[in-house]
Amino acid sequence: MANLLYQQIEMLSREKHIEPEVVVSAIEDAMVVAARKFYKSEEDLRAKFNPETGQVDVYSVYTVVEEVTDPKKEITVAEAKKKNPEAEVGTEIVAAKPTDVLGRIAAQTAKQVILQKVREAERDTIYNEYHTRVGELVTVIVKRAEGPDLIVDMGRTEARLPKREQSKLETYNIGERLRVVIKMVDRAAKGPQVIVSRADASLVQRLFEMEVPEIYDGTVQIRFAAREAGERTKVAVASRDKDVDPVGACVGMKGMRVQSIIRELRGEKIDIIPYNEETVAFAQKALSPAKVTRVQIVDPETKKLEVIVEDSQLSLAIGKKGQNVRLASKLIGWDIDIKSEEEKRQEIEEQMTALTAPATPLTSLAGVGAKTIEKIEAAGINSVEKLAGMTPEQLMEIPGIGEKMVDKIYQAVNRFYESGTEAAAATGEAATSGEAPAEGAEAVAEAAAEGETAETAENSEAAEAVEEAPAAGETAEAAVEATPANDVGDAAKAEEAKS
């Protein structure tokens, strides 16, 4: 019996990859729990496994004291000496408790405790083994599916391949062998603790280390990698030996090395880019296969770049759904704003126009209160032109501006531009009909102020004649009738004839 029980303990230890002492400790703890539940006692109970007899004995432990305050845990010196003549204060006295009376319920409780302890020991063993192996490439076998996730067999334990860590273009079958990287070890997980990934960028790096000897021995280094699983990966490589081409080493003869990695990733595109310490040169390479015209650093603190490309290269630089520029941004660690040469030219023209064009103050808007104008100006909008270029959503982001106020502001802006359009149209009509040329406008205004009519003043000479006529006691109409359109001398003769 003893040998059989210990054989079972050793077998369980090998199966769960834990030490036999851990299983023995679990059995002892289980017996203590079962005894305490059966006897319903608060005594200090302990259990001891005897490997020779296979018996698990349970004891009540008492501490020898001079004066007993807790009879369930303490014993006097006199009582202790009856059991052990050498007992003294501080000595522990044990008293055996019968275990053959525990019964079925206690046995079931002991079983649950043993399973729980063994499970906890197994989880600790798995964590201690795998938490130092994060990022390592391993081969697993697809075991089963649990919803969208896959459970894979790592040999020693099971691991989870979540949906988010699966490649978009891949489908998996039960029993299929996969290469994955250990993403993390989750100690608090209820199921498998080890999380593996097929979508992480480190998978590509580990595959390059396997296929490229120069990377494995450290001659060529992978400095950065950015990946969108199933679509495209960008890898920046650098060489520590000036005689070794890092890109050529990764590509291999006739592309054999990189092609084997592409096959493992099931057709995923891979861009191998030479690393450069200079951000501008690195950004130009990172946007390949697009050809970049120039790169400008906009803000080094927030890491923002502006990239200009030819009009024909714009779509290639941006990529499908912005994929190329997004990966390049991840690779270099800077935000990239791509513009075509035509867009940049228009932007510069707009900036020049904004600098030369006069800004109309917001107080020119009729129907908008002073408090509203203060709120708008507090948001950095200080001209009607800038206000007119904003969307309703942008206006509603200003504190204190609601939907109704946005409508009111737009109505005021429309009235402002409509009034300006009408004034321009009136000026154009007057210029076309020739009623008030630029030089005669002042004369017309003066004649109107003196109660005279200037409707027939067609030029500056006629306007002067209109001014002289009232001084001689004549009406403006008589002066105009006696004055030819463009001959001041004839006007003088007409005056002499009348006199």
C-alpha positions as CSV (number, residue, x, y, z in Angstrom):
1,M,0.0,0.0,0.0
2,A,2.8,2.4,0.9
3,N,4.7,1.6,-2.2
4,L,1.5,2.0,-4.3
5,L,0.6,5.4,-2.9
6,Y,4.1,6.7,-3.3
7,Q,4.2,5.4,-6.9
8,Q,1.0,7.3,-7.6
9,I,2.6,10.5,-6.1
10,E,5.7,10.1,-8.3
11,M,3.5,9.5,-11.4
12,L,1.4,12.6,-10.7
13,S,4.6,14.6,-10.2
14,R,6.1,13.5,-13.6
15,E,2.8,14.2,-15.4
16,K,2.4,17.7,-13.9
17,H,6.1,18.5,-13.9
18,I,6.2,19.3,-10.2
19,E,8.3,17.9,-7.4
20,P,7.0,14.9,-5.3
21,E,7.4,17.0,-2.2
22,V,4.8,19.4,-3.5
23,V,2.2,16.5,-3.9
24,V,3.0,15.2,-0.4
25,S,2.5,18.7,1.1
26,A,-0.8,18.9,-0.7
27,I,-1.9,15.6,0.8
28,E,-0.9,16.7,4.3
29,D,-2.8,20.0,3.9
30,A,-5.8,18.1,2.6
31,M,-5.9,15.8,5.6
32,V,-5.8,18.8,8.0
33,V,-8.7,20.4,6.2
34,A,-10.7,17.2,6.3
35,A,-10.0,16.6,10.0
36,R,-10.9,20.2,10.9
37,K,-14.2,19.9,9.0
38,F,-15.0,16.5,10.7
39,Y,-14.1,17.4,14.2
40,K,-15.3,21.0,13.9
41,S,-12.5,22.1,16.1
42,E,-10.3,25.2,16.3
43,E,-7.3,23.2,17.5
44,D,-4.0,23.6,15.9
45,L,-3.9,20.5,13.6
46,R,-1.0,19.2,11.6
47,A,-0.6,16.2,9.3
48,K,2.5,14.0,8.6
49,F,2.9,11.6,5.7
50,N,4.8,8.5,6.4
51,P,6.4,7.2,3.2
52,E,7.2,3.8,4.8
53,T,3.7,2.9,5.9
54,G,1.8,5.2,3.5
55,Q,-0.2,6.5,6.4
56,V,-1.1,10.2,6.9
57,D,-1.4,10.9,10.6
58,V,-3.1,14.0,12.0
59,Y,-2.0,15.6,15.3
60,S,-3.3,18.2,17.6
61,V,-0.5,20.5,18.6
62,Y,-0.4,22.2,22.1
63,T,2.1,24.8,23.3
64,V,3.4,24.4,26.9
65,V,2.7,27.5,29.0
66,E,2.8,28.4,32.7
67,E,-0.8,29.6,32.7
68,V,-3.4,28.4,30.1
69,T,-5.4,31.1,28.4
70,D,-6.6,29.1,25.3
71,P,-7.2,25.4,26.3
72,K,-7.6,24.4,22.6
73,K,-4.0,25.4,21.8
74,E,-2.2,25.6,25.2
75,I,-1.3,23.1,28.0
76,T,0.2,23.6,31.4
77,V,3.7,22.3,32.3
78,A,2.3,19.7,34.7
79,E,-0.1,18.2,32.1
80,A,2.7,18.3,29.5
81,K,5.1,16.4,31.7
82,K,2.6,13.5,31.9
83,K,3.1,13.0,28.2
84,N,6.7,14.1,28.0
85,P,8.8,14.3,31.1
86,E,11.2,16.6,29.4
87,A,8.5,19.1,28.5
88,E,9.1,22.8,29.5
89,V,7.7,26.2,28.7
90,G,7.6,26.7,24.9
91,T,7.8,23.0,24.0
92,E,5.1,21.6,21.6
93,I,3.1,18.6,22.7
94,V,1.3,16.5,20.0
95,A,-1.7,14.3,20.4
96,A,-2.7,11.9,17.6
97,K,-6.2,12.3,16.2
98,P,-7.9,9.2,14.7
99,T,-8.3,9.4,10.9
100,D,-10.3,6.3,10.2
101,V,-13.5,8.0,11.3
102,L,-13.3,10.9,8.9
103,G,-15.8,9.4,6.4
104,R,-16.7,10.0,2.8
105,I,-17.4,13.7,3.0
106,A,-14.0,14.4,4.6
107,A,-12.4,12.3,1.9
108,Q,-14.1,14.3,-0.8
109,T,-13.0,17.5,0.8
110,A,-9.4,16.2,0.9
111,K,-9.6,15.3,-2.8
112,Q,-10.6,18.8,-3.8
113,V,-7.9,20.3,-1.7
114,I,-5.3,18.0,-3.3
115,L,-6.4,18.9,-6.8
116,Q,-6.4,22.6,-6.0
117,K,-2.9,22.5,-4.5
118,V,-1.5,20.4,-7.4
119,R,-3.1,22.8,-9.9
120,E,-1.6,25.8,-8.2
121,A,1.8,24.1,-8.0
122,E,1.6,23.3,-11.7
123,R,0.7,26.9,-12.6
124,D,3.6,28.2,-10.6
125,T,5.9,25.8,-12.4
126,I,4.7,26.9,-15.8
127,Y,5.0,30.6,-15.0
128,N,8.6,30.1,-13.6
129,E,9.6,28.3,-16.8
130,Y,8.0,30.4,-19.5
131,H,8.0,34.0,-18.2
132,T,11.7,34.3,-19.0
133,R,11.1,32.9,-22.6
134,V,8.8,35.8,-23.8
135,G,9.7,36.5,-27.4
136,E,11.1,33.0,-28.1
137,L,10.1,31.2,-31.3
138,V,8.5,27.8,-30.6
139,T,6.7,25.2,-32.7
140,V,3.2,24.2,-31.5
141,I,0.4,21.9,-32.7
142,V,-3.2,23.2,-33.0
143,K,-5.2,21.1,-30.5
144,R,-8.7,22.6,-30.4
145,A,-10.7,25.7,-30.8
146,E,-12.4,27.6,-28.0
147,G,-14.6,30.2,-29.7
148,P,-12.5,32.4,-31.8
149,D,-9.3,31.4,-29.9
150,L,-7.1,28.4,-30.5
151,I,-5.6,26.1,-27.9
152,V,-2.2,24.8,-29.0
153,D,0.0,22.1,-27.5
154,M,3.5,23.2,-26.6
155,G,4.6,19.8,-25.3
156,R,5.0,20.7,-21.6
157,T,1.8,22.6,-21.4
158,E,-1.0,24.2,-23.5
159,A,-1.0,27.7,-24.8
160,R,-3.7,30.1,-26.1
161,L,-3.6,31.7,-29.5
162,P,-6.2,34.5,-29.3
163,K,-8.1,35.9,-32.3
164,R,-6.2,39.2,-32.0
165,E,-2.9,37.4,-32.3
166,Q,-3.9,35.5,-35.5
167,S,-2.9,36.6,-39.0
168,K,-5.9,37.9,-41.0
169,L,-5.0,35.8,-44.1
170,E,-4.5,32.5,-42.3
171,T,-6.8,29.6,-41.4
172,Y,-5.8,26.9,-39.1
173,N,-6.7,23.2,-38.9
174,I,-6.7,20.8,-36.0
175,G,-3.3,19.0,-35.9
176,E,-1.5,21.6,-37.9
177,R,2.0,22.6,-36.9
178,L,2.7,26.3,-36.5
179,R,5.6,28.5,-35.6
180,V,4.7,31.1,-33.0
181,V,6.3,33.5,-30.6
182,I,5.6,33.5,-26.8
183,K,3.8,36.8,-26.4
184,M,3.2,36.8,-22.6
185,V,2.6,34.6,-19.6
186,D,-0.6,35.5,-17.8
187,R,-0.4,34.3,-14.2
188,A,-4.0,35.2,-13.4
189,A,-5.6,33.4,-16.4
190,K,-8.1,30.7,-15.6
191,G,-7.2,28.6,-18.7
192,P,-3.8,28.3,-20.3
193,Q,-1.4,30.9,-19.0
194,V,1.0,31.1,-22.0
195,I,-0.2,33.4,-24.8
196,V,1.4,32.9,-28.2
197,S,1.2,35.0,-31.3
198,R,1.3,34.7,-35.1
199,A,0.7,38.5,-35.6
200,D,3.5,40.0,-33.5
201,A,6.4,41.7,-35.3
202,S,8.9,39.7,-33.2
203,L,7.8,36.6,-35.2
204,V,9.3,38.1,-38.3
205,Q,12.5,38.9,-36.4
206,R,12.9,35.4,-35.1
207,L,12.3,33.9,-38.5
208,F,15.0,36.2,-40.0
209,E,17.4,35.0,-37.2
210,M,16.7,31.4,-38.3
211,E,17.1,32.0,-42.0
212,V,19.9,34.6,-42.1
213,P,23.2,33.5,-40.4
214,E,24.5,37.1,-40.4
215,I,21.6,38.1,-38.1
216,Y,22.1,35.1,-35.9
217,D,25.8,35.8,-35.3
218,G,25.2,39.5,-34.9
219,T,26.9,40.8,-38.0
220,V,23.6,42.2,-39.3
221,Q,21.1,43.7,-36.8
222,I,17.4,44.2,-37.1
223,R,17.0,47.7,-35.6
224,F,13.2,48.1,-36.0
225,A,10.2,46.2,-37.3
226,A,6.7,47.3,-38.0
227,R,4.0,44.8,-39.0
228,E,0.3,44.5,-40.0
229,A,-0.2,40.8,-39.9
230,G,-1.3,39.2,-43.2
231,E,-0.7,42.4,-45.1
232,R,2.9,43.9,-45.0
233,T,5.9,44.1,-42.8
234,K,8.7,46.7,-42.8
235,V,12.1,45.7,-41.4
236,A,15.0,48.1,-40.8
237,V,18.4,46.4,-40.9
238,A,21.9,47.6,-40.3
239,S,25.3,46.0,-40.6
240,R,28.2,46.1,-38.1
241,D,30.6,45.2,-40.9
242,K,31.0,47.7,-43.7
243,D,31.8,44.9,-46.2
244,V,28.4,43.2,-45.5
245,D,25.3,44.5,-47.3
246,P,22.5,44.1,-44.7
247,V,19.7,44.2,-47.2
248,G,21.4,41.7,-49.5
249,A,22.2,39.4,-46.7
250,C,18.5,39.3,-45.7
251,V,17.2,38.8,-49.2
252,G,19.7,36.1,-50.1
253,M,20.8,34.7,-53.4
254,K,17.8,35.1,-55.8
255,G,15.7,36.0,-52.8
256,M,15.8,32.5,-51.3
257,R,16.1,33.6,-47.7
258,V,13.3,36.1,-47.7
259,Q,11.1,33.9,-49.8
260,S,11.2,31.1,-47.2
261,I,10.0,33.6,-44.6
262,I,7.2,34.8,-46.9
263,R,6.1,31.2,-47.4
264,E,6.0,30.7,-43.6
265,L,3.9,33.9,-43.3
266,R,1.7,32.6,-46.2
267,G,2.4,35.4,-48.7
268,E,2.8,38.4,-46.5
269,K,4.8,41.2,-48.2
270,I,8.1,42.1,-46.6
271,D,10.0,45.4,-47.2
272,I,13.7,45.3,-46.1
273,I,15.0,48.8,-45.5
274,P,18.6,49.9,-44.7
275,Y,18.6,51.7,-41.4
276,N,20.0,55.3,-41.2
277,E,20.7,57.4,-38.1
278,E,19.5,60.5,-39.9
279,T,15.7,60.8,-39.6
280,V,15.2,62.4,-43.0
281,A,17.2,59.8,-44.9
282,F,15.6,57.0,-42.9
283,A,12.1,58.4,-43.7
284,Q,12.8,58.4,-47.4
285,K,13.8,54.8,-47.3
286,A,10.9,53.8,-45.0
287,L,8.3,55.0,-47.5
288,S,9.5,52.6,-50.2
289,P,8.5,51.6,-52.8
290,A,7.4,55.2,-53.3
291,K,10.0,57.8,-54.4
292,V,10.1,60.8,-52.1
293,T,11.0,64.2,-53.4
294,R,11.9,65.8,-50.1
295,V,11.4,65.4,-46.3
296,Q,11.1,68.3,-43.9
297,I,11.1,68.1,-40.1
298,V,8.1,70.1,-38.9
299,D,8.4,69.8,-35.1
300,P,11.3,67.8,-33.6
301,E,9.7,67.8,-30.1
302,T,6.5,66.1,-31.1
303,K,8.3,64.2,-33.9
304,K,6.4,65.4,-36.9
305,L,7.6,65.1,-40.5
306,E,6.3,66.5,-43.8
307,V,7.0,64.4,-46.8
308,I,6.5,65.8,-50.4
309,V,6.1,63.4,-53.3
310,E,5.3,63.7,-57.0
311,D,1.6,63.7,-57.8
312,S,2.0,60.2,-59.5
313,Q,3.7,58.8,-56.4
314,L,1.1,60.0,-53.8
315,S,-1.2,57.0,-53.8
316,L,1.8,54.6,-53.7
317,A,3.4,56.5,-50.8
318,I,0.1,56.4,-48.8
319,G,-0.6,52.8,-49.7
320,K,-3.8,50.8,-49.5
321,K,-6.0,52.3,-46.8
322,G,-2.9,54.3,-45.6
323,Q,-1.0,51.1,-44.9
324,N,2.4,52.2,-46.3
325,V,2.6,55.5,-44.5
326,R,1.2,54.0,-41.3
327,L,3.9,51.3,-41.2
328,A,6.6,53.8,-42.1
329,S,5.5,56.0,-39.2
330,K,5.7,53.0,-36.8
331,L,9.1,52.1,-38.1
332,I,10.8,55.5,-37.7
333,G,8.7,56.6,-34.7
334,W,7.7,59.9,-36.2
335,D,4.3,61.2,-37.4
336,I,4.3,61.5,-41.2
337,D,2.2,64.0,-43.2
338,I,2.4,63.2,-46.9
339,K,1.5,65.8,-49.5
340,S,1.8,65.9,-53.3
341,E,3.7,68.7,-55.0
342,E,0.5,70.2,-56.2
343,E,-1.1,70.2,-52.7
344,K,2.0,71.9,-51.3
345,R,1.9,74.5,-54.0
346,Q,-1.7,75.3,-53.3
347,E,-1.0,75.4,-49.6
348,I,1.8,78.0,-50.1
349,E,-0.5,80.1,-52.3
350,E,-3.2,80.1,-49.7
351,Q,-0.7,81.1,-47.0
352,M,0.6,84.0,-49.2
353,T,-3.0,85.1,-49.9
354,A,-3.8,85.0,-46.2
355,L,-0.8,87.1,-45.5
356,T,-1.6,89.8,-48.1
357,A,-5.4,89.8,-47.8
358,P,-6.7,92.2,-45.0
359,A,-8.4,90.5,-42.1
360,T,-12.0,91.6,-41.4
361,P,-12.6,92.0,-37.6
362,L,-15.4,89.9,-36.1
363,T,-17.1,93.1,-34.9
364,S,-18.2,93.6,-38.6
365,L,-20.7,90.8,-38.2
366,A,-24.2,92.2,-37.7
367,G,-26.3,90.1,-35.3
368,V,-23.5,88.5,-33.3
369,G,-23.2,89.7,-29.7
370,A,-20.1,90.9,-28.0
371,K,-19.9,88.0,-25.6
372,T,-20.1,85.5,-28.4
373,I,-17.4,87.3,-30.3
374,E,-15.2,87.2,-27.1
375,K,-15.7,83.4,-26.9
376,I,-14.8,83.0,-30.6
377,E,-11.7,85.2,-30.3
378,A,-10.7,83.2,-27.1
379,A,-10.5,80.1,-29.4
380,G,-8.0,81.9,-31.6
381,I,-10.4,83.0,-34.4
382,N,-10.0,86.7,-34.9
383,S,-11.3,87.4,-38.4
384,V,-14.5,86.8,-40.5
385,E,-12.5,85.1,-43.2
386,K,-11.1,82.5,-40.7
387,L,-14.6,82.1,-39.1
388,A,-16.1,81.4,-42.5
389,G,-13.7,78.6,-43.2
390,M,-14.8,76.6,-40.1
391,T,-17.2,73.7,-40.1
392,P,-20.2,73.6,-37.7
393,E,-18.5,70.8,-35.8
394,Q,-15.4,72.9,-35.2
395,L,-17.5,75.8,-34.1
396,M,-19.4,73.7,-31.6
397,E,-16.1,72.6,-30.0
398,I,-15.7,76.2,-28.8
399,P,-16.8,76.5,-25.2
400,G,-20.2,78.2,-24.9
401,I,-21.1,77.8,-28.6
402,G,-24.2,75.7,-29.1
403,E,-26.1,74.5,-32.2
404,K,-28.5,77.5,-32.3
405,M,-25.6,79.9,-31.9
406,V,-23.8,78.2,-34.8
407,D,-26.8,78.8,-37.0
408,K,-26.9,82.4,-35.9
409,I,-23.2,82.9,-36.7
410,Y,-23.5,81.3,-40.2
411,Q,-26.5,83.6,-41.0
412,A,-24.4,86.6,-39.9
413,V,-21.5,85.4,-42.1
414,N,-23.8,84.9,-45.1
415,R,-25.3,88.3,-44.7
416,F,-21.8,89.8,-44.5
417,Y,-20.7,88.3,-47.7
418,E,-24.0,88.9,-49.5
419,S,-23.8,92.6,-48.6
420,G,-20.2,92.7,-49.9
421,T,-21.3,91.0,-53.1
422,E,-24.2,93.5,-53.6
423,A,-21.8,96.4,-53.0
424,A,-19.3,95.0,-55.5
425,A,-22.1,94.5,-58.1
426,A,-23.3,98.1,-57.6
427,T,-19.8,99.4,-58.1
428,G,-19.4,97.3,-61.2
429,E,-22.7,98.6,-62.8
430,A,-21.7,102.2,-62.1
431,A,-18.3,101.6,-63.7
432,T,-19.9,100.0,-66.7
433,S,-22.4,102.8,-67.4
434,G,-19.8,105.5,-66.9
435,E,-22.0,107.5,-64.5
436,A,-19.4,108.2,-61.8
437,P,-15.8,107.6,-62.8
438,A,-13.2,107.5,-60.1
439,E,-12.2,111.1,-60.5
440,G,-15.7,112.5,-60.6
441,A,-17.1,110.5,-57.6
442,E,-16.0,113.2,-55.1
443,A,-17.7,115.9,-57.2
444,V,-20.9,114.0,-57.3
445,A,-20.9,113.6,-53.5
446,E,-20.3,117.3,-53.0
447,A,-23.1,118.2,-55.4
448,A,-25.5,115.9,-53.5
449,A,-24.5,117.5,-50.2
450,E,-25.5,121.0,-51.5
451,G,-28.9,119.9,-52.6
452,E,-28.0,119.6,-56.2
453,T,-28.5,116.7,-58.6
454,A,-25.5,115.1,-60.2
455,E,-27.2,112.5,-62.3
456,T,-26.0,114.2,-65.5
457,A,-22.4,114.7,-64.4
458,E,-20.7,112.3,-66.8
459,N,-17.1,113.3,-66.1
460,S,-15.0,115.6,-63.9
461,E,-15.3,118.7,-66.2
462,A,-19.1,118.5,-66.1
463,A,-19.0,118.2,-62.3
464,E,-17.0,121.4,-62.1
465,A,-19.6,123.2,-64.2
466,V,-22.4,121.9,-61.9
467,E,-20.5,123.6,-59.0
468,E,-20.1,126.9,-60.8
469,A,-23.8,127.2,-61.8
470,P,-25.3,127.8,-58.4
471,A,-22.7,130.5,-57.7
472,A,-24.1,132.5,-60.7
473,G,-27.7,132.0,-59.6
474,E,-28.5,129.5,-62.2
475,T,-29.8,126.0,-61.9
476,A,-27.7,122.9,-62.4
477,E,-29.9,121.9,-65.3
478,A,-29.3,125.1,-67.3
479,A,-25.5,124.8,-66.7
480,V,-25.6,121.2,-68.0
481,E,-27.7,122.1,-71.0
482,A,-25.3,125.0,-72.0
483,T,-22.2,122.8,-71.3
484,P,-21.1,120.2,-73.8
485,A,-19.9,117.0,-72.4
486,N,-16.2,117.5,-72.8
487,D,-15.5,121.1,-73.7
488,V,-15.0,123.7,-70.9
489,G,-14.3,126.5,-73.4
490,D,-17.7,126.1,-75.0
491,A,-19.3,126.3,-71.6
492,A,-17.7,129.8,-71.1
493,K,-19.0,131.0,-74.5
494,A,-22.5,129.9,-73.6
495,E,-22.4,132.0,-70.4
496,E,-21.3,135.1,-72.3
497,A,-24.2,134.7,-74.8
498,K,-26.7,134.4,-72.0
499,S,-25.4,137.6,-70.3
